[in-house]
């Protein structure tokens, strides 16, 4: 099981990053939580259980495997402005990369609003992306 080390990495949302008072409080709390995490490990708690104390901001490295069809679906839901900012950024970067490798396959990939009406109904963003936002 992966155990966080002393160089604990975490993500600070842009809305917190741009507010000095919020960022200071955020960083302080994350530091305190990491300290408690290390204490739990030192007290013999298994890493997989101690990890429960860590915040959502904890950086996690992942490896995913998707075929072309799943990538198309992933881009449809995760390139949408309604997707969470971090996964939307990742999806957009991935789409730009695959367009270089297989431009014909991913020519029309991206959120539904690029291909017609938005399926989000009353939750639509009112600020749809442009197709050029996903150009390689």
N, C-alpha and C positions, 0 to 999 in steps of 0.2 A: 504494500500500500504506500502511496506517495505521501511523504511527510514534508510539511513546509519547513524551510530552513530559516536561518537568521535573516537572510535577505528576502523577507516576506514581500511579495509583490501584490499590489492591489490596483484596481481601476478606480479613478475618481471621475464621476460623471461631469460633463462639461458645465452643467448648471451649478454644481458645487465648486468646481475649479475656478470659476470666474468671480466667486464671492469670497473674499478673504476671510471673513468671520466664519462662514460656513465651512470653508476648507480647513481652517485651523481646528475647529471642533471635530470635523470628520476625521482628520489625520490623527488627532489625539485619541479618539475612541478606537480607531482601527489599531493603533499602537497598543492600547490597553488590552484589547481583545487578543492580539497576537501574544502579548505577555502572558495572559491567562492560558492560552493554547500551549505555550511552552511549559508553563507550570504543570498543566495536566499531564503532558508527556513525561515530565520529570517525576511525577507521582505514580508513573506506571500505567497510565491510561493508554490504551491502544490508539494509534494515530487515526484509525478510521472512526473511532468514537470521539476523540478530542476534536476532530475536524468539525463536529456539529456546532461548535462555538464560533467558527469563522463566519464573517459576513459575506453576503452575496458579492461584495466588491473583490473578494479574493480572486486573483488571476489563476485561471486554470488552462493548461495546455491540452488541446484535444486533437485527435486525428479522426477524420471521418472518411467514409467511403460511400460514394454515390454513383449510380449509373446515370446516363444522359437523361432518362425520363425523370428520375428523382431530382436531378439538378434543375430541370425545367420547373418542376413543382416548387422546389426550394426557392428559386428566384421569383416565382409568382407571389409567394406569400412573404418572403423575407426582404425583397427589394421595395416593398410597399411602404409608403410613408407612415402607415399605422404600425409597422413592426418596431420593436424596441431599437433604439439608436445604435447600440453596439452590434447586434446581429445584422441590422440593415447595412452598416458599413462593411462588415465582413462579406455579406452576400453581394454587395455592389462590387467590391474588389475581386471576388471570385468570378462574377459574371464578366468583368472586363478581361480577366485572364483566359477564360474558356472561349470567349469570342475570338481571341487571337489564334487559338488552336483549332476550333471548329466553327468558323463564322456562319456557315450555312445552317448548322444545327441550332445555334443559339441566336440567330438573326432576330427573332421576335421574342426572345426571352426577356423577362422582367415582370413588373407588376401588371395585374389585369388591366389597369386603366390605360396602358399603352396600346392595348388591342381592342378596346371598346369601353363600355361603361364600367364604373367601379361597382363591385359586388358588396361593398361595405355598407350600403344603404345610408341610414342617418348618421353613420359614423365615418363617412368618407372625409378625406383630409382637406378637400377644397383647394389643395395645392399640389396637384399631381406632378410627378417628375417628367422631364422631357426624355425622349428616347436617347438623345445625345449624352445624357447623364451616365449612360451605361456603355458608351463607345470605348473600344479597346485603346 
